[in-house]
Amino acid sequence: MTHQKTHEDTLSKIVSLCKRRGFVFQGSEIYGGLAGVYDYGPLGVELRHNIKEYFWKSFIADRDDVYGMSAAILMPARVWEASGHTELFTDPVVECEICHEKIREDQSDEHAFKHKSESGSAGYKFTKAKKFNLLVGARLGSSEKTATDVYLRGEITQGVHVNFKNIVDSMHPKLPFGIGQIGKAFRNEIAPREFLFRQREFEQMELQYYVFPEKKEGEKWFEYWKNFSFEWYTALGIKKENLRLREHAKDERAHYAKNAWDIEYNTPFAGWKEAFGIHHRGDWDLQRHGEYSGADLVYTDSETGNKITPWDIECSGGVDRAVLFVLLEAYTEDTLGGETRVFLKLKPELAPIRAAVFPLLRNKPELVAKAREVYTMLKKESANWRTGGVMWDDNGNIGKRYRRQDEIGTPHCITIDFETLENDSVTVRDRDTGKQGRVKISELTKILKNIC
Ligand code: GAP
């Protein structure tokens, strides 16, 4: 029996599971923690890797028209002047005249409500909104005189645009073509909140897809990538009813966007929230970088000889938001064998561990030796899988081991028992149903391989 999810507290249950089971920790926790910064533990880093791997495969590796790249995080201030971020990448911020906390203007009602419920009085005042720039700056260089201002990239996008010429000159692609990338971005968010949802250091996965600068072409590819991205997101194992596409109103669009749609996830903590954006950036970035750097960023059409500045259709997703939404979707409480349990109903391809191997009893050397044999065989085999590994577990009784593996979303638990010693068969337990069946050891690699 699956219990109804009580939505308000699902997020706090996930935060606690993530810490308890080694998925995600508060950044620099032993020093009091750094707001909006998180560290991924052994299982979280695997889940995150599996999501990124899936993005890389779908948007880049499987396609002939997309190249991958990895640009640096540090970029000179001039890049961000050109991209418009120095001037326009801002949030309006107000100061509460009671507690002097600085908050985003759109959160002032919520803040006033908090004061009201604490003290019962009304009539809160905020200062006039000021623009607050989200870029995170740094200085590079060993002396004050020669040091230069740089920024940690506020979006990974600009690393692609500034390399447009390098990719064209080295790979000679034909339009339309794309450049994909995954990497860290940094934003001085005024109110980092909701765990991995709004962080100051986070990861993005993006595609910049350059097309002929014609209305029809732009519209065609925008539709194509909007639908492709939506299908991709549902394939993370998220129910269609928990995802939707929403068009940005004109005044909501980023400064570079001619058209913008979000894929949103229906979160238990705050309703529909942005997961992934599809943006029609037109020729904004290439034009501006051409102008500010002096480099020739036009593309010469090999058939007509025409020099053009392509338009860019962008797909941009947050890796950490995908991790969070996949966890929220997978988190399940049910009753199995009369006991309440928690399990992560992760898609097997995304699970950090694909199979756990147990000897039934840890004090029977013959069972441990046979279990080691099976474990070593599967571990070797796992080198051929794109995602997911194999784990050894002989801690506590079998029931406890199942609970532990359920909580980290391991699809299969394999137990080596006395019957194994007689006929080379093992027990395989299914995470979602708790059902067990006997399988020949020789069949195991096939069963586990079929997952991806
Ligand atoms: N290059 C376009 C771009 O950066 P964006 O809408 O600002 O567009 C794209 O960000 C995606 O990055 C978002 O859909 C979201 O998933 C993720 N993202 C943005 N800010 C974030 C933050 N502070 N913490 C975690 N993820 C964030």
Boltz pocket constraint, residues with backbone or C-beta under 6 A from the ligand:
constraints:
  - pocket:
      binder: B
      contacts: [[A, 154], [A, 155], [A, 156], [A, 157], [A, 187], [A, 189], [A, 196], [A, 197], [A, 198], [A, 199], [A, 200], [A, 201], [A, 202], [A, 203], [A, 204], [A, 206], [A, 274], [A, 275], [A, 276], [A, 277], [A, 314], [A, 316], [A, 317], [A, 318], [A, 319], [A, 320], [A, 321]]
      max_distance: 6.0
